[in-house]
Every structure is written in C-alpha cells, then in structure tokens.
C-alpha cells in the first residue's frame, strides 16, 4: 500500500498499476478475492489508459486467475482470451502460450474438453516456437521444458477425459502427432523418475 501511495503522490501511474497487480496477487494468495479482483481491475484500467498493452496482458491474467479461483469460469475464459489476443498482437509467444495454457485449464474445468485440447495445443505450439528461438545451449531451455511438461500433462488429462470423443479429434494428423508426443513425454518422465 505504501508503494501505491508513494507512486500516486509522484504521479507515476505505471508504478501504481504494477503495485496494484502485485497487491492483487497477495490478496488472492490469502483468499481475499474481493480485494484480489479490485486491484488488478485498477491495474488493467490504468494500463489501458497509458496504452501499455503488455501490462494489460498481465492484469488480464491476474484477473482470470482470481475469477477461476471463485469458479466464475466464463469471466476467466474471457480474460484469458483477451490476454491471448493481445499477446499474439504484440508478438509475445511466451505470453500467448501461458494464456493458452490458462485458457485450456479453465475450459477443462468447465467440461469443454475439445476446446481445452485446442487451446493447449495452441499453447504448446507457441512455447515450442519460443524454445526454438532460445537455442540449444541456453539455460532457459530447461525451464521451458518444465513449463511444457505441465502443459503436456494437462493435455493428456484432457485427451483421456474425452474418452470416446477422442477418435473424432484424432482424425486430425496434427493432433495425432501431439498425442504421440504427449505419450512419449509421459513415458520419458516416468523413466526419469524411476531411474534417477
């Protein structure tokens, strides 16, 4: 709160927005959702007024997380879709991948498994492009793999949840490839856990 007050006194609206976002995350972690929602909404409004679209994506993601926490999935989905659209417009592949992952997880909670699978596949594709851009010997590849591993596991859960519907989805060669990759990734993870 002190950071927000100082930033307001100095007229630094960008820092006020950032402080609101950070405070909102704190309130969300303590379960104070009314405050957790109000602060990122303020962050979003200030960032939009400043034309800071990258900060708007962060505010949308934070708000989406808050609404997901209180089971308001429609609002969370709309915010994740907004975050995805802005990230794509800015060329932020990592942000777009994260937005797709959040969107896929929320869609899974609503029971819309085909849409969840599509969002997760889009997220993986975005993250794979980031991984290619990073290079083979970059330390960031390890953290990218960990993020992708989480998405692969979520996608596997979604695909398994589809049950009989999976044959219809599998008509797409691309999705067959993703499914095989997920199965291989799961097998590798199990082997690593067993032998390490």
C-alpha positions as CSV (number, residue, x, y, z in Angstrom):
1,X,0.0,0.0,0.0
2,X,2.9,2.4,0.8
3,X,4.3,1.8,-2.7
4,X,1.0,2.7,-4.2
5,X,0.6,5.8,-2.1
6,X,4.2,7.0,-3.0
7,X,3.7,6.3,-6.7
8,X,0.4,8.1,-6.7
9,X,2.0,11.1,-4.9
10,X,4.7,11.2,-7.6
11,X,2.2,10.8,-10.4
12,X,3.8,7.6,-11.6
13,X,0.7,5.8,-12.9
14,X,2.7,2.9,-14.4
15,X,4.1,2.0,-10.9
16,X,0.7,2.4,-9.4
17,X,-0.6,-0.1,-11.9
18,X,2.2,-2.5,-11.1
19,X,1.7,-2.1,-7.4
20,X,-2.0,-2.8,-7.8
21,X,-1.2,-6.0,-9.7
22,X,1.3,-7.2,-7.1
23,X,-1.1,-6.4,-4.2
24,X,-3.9,-8.2,-6.0
25,X,-1.7,-11.3,-6.2
26,X,-1.0,-11.1,-2.5
27,X,-4.7,-10.8,-1.7
28,X,-5.5,-13.8,-4.0
29,X,-3.0,-15.9,-2.2
30,X,-4.7,-15.1,1.1
31,X,-8.1,-15.8,-0.2
32,X,-9.4,-12.2,-0.1
33,X,-10.9,-12.4,-3.5
34,X,-12.9,-9.1,-3.4
35,X,-9.7,-7.1,-3.0
36,X,-7.8,-9.5,-5.2
37,X,-10.2,-8.7,-8.1
38,X,-10.5,-4.9,-7.4
39,X,-6.7,-4.3,-7.6
40,X,-6.0,-6.0,-10.9
41,X,-9.1,-4.3,-12.4
42,X,-7.5,-1.0,-11.4
43,X,-4.1,-2.2,-12.8
44,X,-5.9,-3.0,-16.1
45,X,-7.7,0.3,-16.3
46,X,-4.5,2.3,-15.7
47,X,-2.5,0.2,-18.1
48,X,-5.2,0.6,-20.8
49,X,-5.3,4.4,-20.2
50,X,-1.5,4.5,-20.5
51,X,-1.6,2.4,-23.7
52,X,0.7,-0.2,-22.1
53,X,-0.7,-3.4,-23.7
54,X,1.9,-5.7,-22.3
55,X,0.8,-4.7,-18.8
56,X,-2.8,-5.2,-19.8
57,X,-2.0,-8.8,-20.5
58,X,-0.6,-9.3,-17.0
59,X,-3.6,-7.7,-15.5
60,X,-5.9,-9.9,-17.5
61,X,-4.0,-13.0,-16.5
62,X,-4.2,-12.0,-12.8
63,X,-7.9,-11.2,-13.1
64,X,-8.5,-14.5,-14.9
65,X,-6.7,-16.4,-12.1
66,X,-8.9,-14.6,-9.5
67,X,-12.2,-15.4,-11.3
68,X,-11.1,-19.0,-11.8
69,X,-10.4,-19.2,-8.0
70,X,-14.0,-18.2,-7.3
71,X,-15.5,-20.5,-10.0
72,X,-16.5,-17.7,-12.3
73,X,-15.2,-19.6,-15.3
74,X,-16.9,-17.5,-18.0
75,X,-15.2,-14.4,-16.8
76,X,-11.9,-16.2,-16.5
77,X,-12.2,-17.5,-20.0
78,X,-13.0,-14.1,-21.5
79,X,-9.9,-12.6,-19.7
80,X,-7.6,-15.4,-20.8
81,X,-8.8,-15.0,-24.4
82,X,-8.2,-11.2,-24.2
83,X,-4.7,-11.9,-22.8
84,X,-4.0,-14.4,-25.7
85,X,-5.2,-11.9,-28.3
86,X,-3.1,-9.1,-27.0
87,X,-0.1,-11.3,-26.6
88,X,-0.4,-12.5,-30.2
89,X,-0.8,-8.9,-31.4
90,X,2.4,-7.9,-29.6
91,X,4.3,-11.0,-30.9
92,X,4.7,-12.3,-27.3
93,X,4.8,-16.0,-27.9
94,X,5.6,-16.9,-24.3
95,X,2.7,-14.8,-23.0
96,X,0.4,-16.3,-25.7
97,X,1.5,-19.8,-24.6
98,X,0.8,-19.1,-21.0
99,X,-2.6,-17.6,-21.9
100,X,-3.5,-20.7,-23.9
101,X,-2.4,-22.9,-21.0
102,X,-4.6,-21.0,-18.6
103,X,-7.5,-21.0,-21.0
104,X,-7.1,-24.7,-21.6
105,X,-7.1,-25.5,-17.9
106,X,-10.2,-23.4,-17.3
107,X,-12.0,-24.9,-20.3
108,X,-11.2,-28.3,-18.8
109,X,-12.9,-27.3,-15.6
110,X,-16.0,-26.3,-17.4
111,X,-16.1,-29.7,-19.2
112,X,-15.5,-28.3,-22.7
113,X,-12.7,-30.8,-23.4
114,X,-12.4,-30.3,-27.2
115,X,-11.9,-26.5,-26.7
116,X,-9.5,-27.2,-23.9
117,X,-7.5,-29.5,-26.1
118,X,-7.4,-26.9,-28.9
119,X,-6.2,-24.2,-26.5
120,X,-3.5,-26.4,-25.0
121,X,-2.2,-27.5,-28.5
122,X,-2.0,-23.8,-29.4
123,X,-0.1,-23.1,-26.2
124,X,2.3,-25.9,-26.8
125,X,2.9,-24.7,-30.4
126,X,3.7,-21.2,-29.1
127,X,6.0,-22.5,-26.4
128,X,7.8,-24.7,-28.9
129,X,8.5,-21.6,-31.1
130,X,9.9,-19.9,-28.1
131,X,12.1,-22.9,-27.4
132,X,13.4,-22.9,-30.9
133,X,14.2,-19.2,-30.6
134,X,16.1,-19.7,-27.4
135,X,18.7,-22.0,-28.9
136,X,20.1,-25.4,-28.0
137,X,22.6,-24.4,-25.3
138,X,20.6,-21.8,-23.5
139,X,19.9,-22.4,-19.8
140,X,16.3,-21.2,-20.3
141,X,15.5,-24.4,-22.3
142,X,15.3,-26.3,-19.0
143,X,12.7,-24.0,-17.6
144,X,10.8,-24.0,-20.9
145,X,10.8,-27.8,-20.8
146,X,9.3,-27.8,-17.3
147,X,6.5,-25.4,-18.4
148,X,5.8,-27.5,-21.5
149,X,5.8,-30.7,-19.4
150,X,3.0,-29.2,-17.3
151,X,1.0,-28.4,-20.4
152,X,1.6,-31.9,-21.9
153,X,0.3,-33.5,-18.7
154,X,-2.8,-31.2,-18.7
155,X,-3.3,-32.0,-22.4
156,X,-3.0,-35.8,-21.6
157,X,-5.6,-35.4,-18.9
158,X,-7.9,-33.6,-21.3
159,X,-7.5,-36.2,-24.0
160,X,-8.1,-39.0,-21.6
161,X,-11.2,-37.2,-20.4
162,X,-12.5,-37.1,-23.9
163,X,-12.9,-40.9,-23.9
164,X,-15.0,-41.9,-26.9
165,X,-14.8,-38.4,-28.4
166,X,-11.0,-38.8,-28.9
167,X,-11.4,-40.8,-32.1
168,X,-13.1,-37.8,-33.7
169,X,-10.4,-35.5,-32.6
170,X,-7.7,-37.9,-33.7
171,X,-8.8,-37.5,-37.3
172,X,-6.5,-34.6,-37.3
173,X,-3.0,-35.8,-38.1
174,X,-1.6,-32.8,-36.2
175,X,-3.5,-33.9,-33.0
176,X,-2.3,-37.5,-33.6
177,X,1.2,-36.2,-33.5
178,X,0.6,-34.2,-30.4
179,X,-1.0,-37.2,-28.7
180,X,2.0,-39.4,-29.6
181,X,4.4,-36.7,-28.3
182,X,2.4,-36.5,-25.0
183,X,2.5,-40.3,-24.6
184,X,6.3,-40.3,-25.3
185,X,6.8,-37.3,-22.9
186,X,4.9,-39.2,-20.1
187,X,6.9,-42.3,-20.7
188,X,10.2,-40.3,-20.6
189,X,9.1,-38.6,-17.4
190,X,8.2,-41.9,-15.8
191,X,11.6,-43.4,-16.8
192,X,13.4,-40.4,-15.5
193,X,11.6,-40.5,-12.1
194,X,12.2,-44.3,-11.8
195,X,15.9,-44.3,-12.7
196,X,17.0,-41.1,-11.1
